[in-house]
Amino acid sequence: MAITASSAVGTGPASQSATIGIQDFLKILTAQLNNQDPLKPVDNQEFVAQIAQFATLEQSRQLNEKIEGLLSVQSSMQAIGLLGKLIDVNQNGATLSGRVTAVDVASGTPLLTINTNFGFQSNINLSQISNIR
């Protein structure tokens, strides 16, 4: 039995419930030991390889979580750096110009509020910015 990246590491809320934890892995390993053929025991090196593979996958999952957190912080810092700046925004095919007056971080995503000639426009994503002056 081998644990592969596709079965152990997910990419989102739906797959997080399918992620195998260390307790689940130990249960599987114990069941495998209990049910092995005594005349043909599984090689110890195979068990060590499985444990090492699981440890590597767990470290990769933790690293991915930390990188996602860093990216969230970086985009928030970028948004904060835009406060008071004049920007051009592509919104529904039209270009709006305005000064950034507020930054709101919703679900880890920074959303800008700009003051335009037509009033305040809010919920502007960083990806909508076409020009910063």
Steps between C-alpha positions, in 0.01 A plus 500: 500500500641838403362843576514725199483876479166483323342300782661675794520867412195691382453844356205666658219481751334194345820298494611597851259246645664235279850579625662212687628600843776332697245313715328365187833392358591318822161321500559386142853388583378307807225331298755409234728344764213309661378360169827410333578141412735361770672287238569804280555801727537839336856628479599750773655726239160535335346615829780750557457628144125546556555690824762721336268565206216594734727733700613670177140547385402646836792745485401599146142563612619717790735691269214567257286638784782730610559624144129573460513701822803695382331578167194626686714727718693624196184593308365677810823698532482591130145624549598707806779656294237627256320714760486859379620413148309575181421182308320393184270202533338280238144445620241337275690605187526865608805673643446688824754732654507583867700535817525199731330596826462167681615138504279220627632147538218250448585128513868581466443698178559877514223708345548870427263794521571790267357850482406580139314790337185284530538425870660219691557166329572208730591130477772559243742210469871560442473311171268772365767771525639601164708806598642655816597868507 
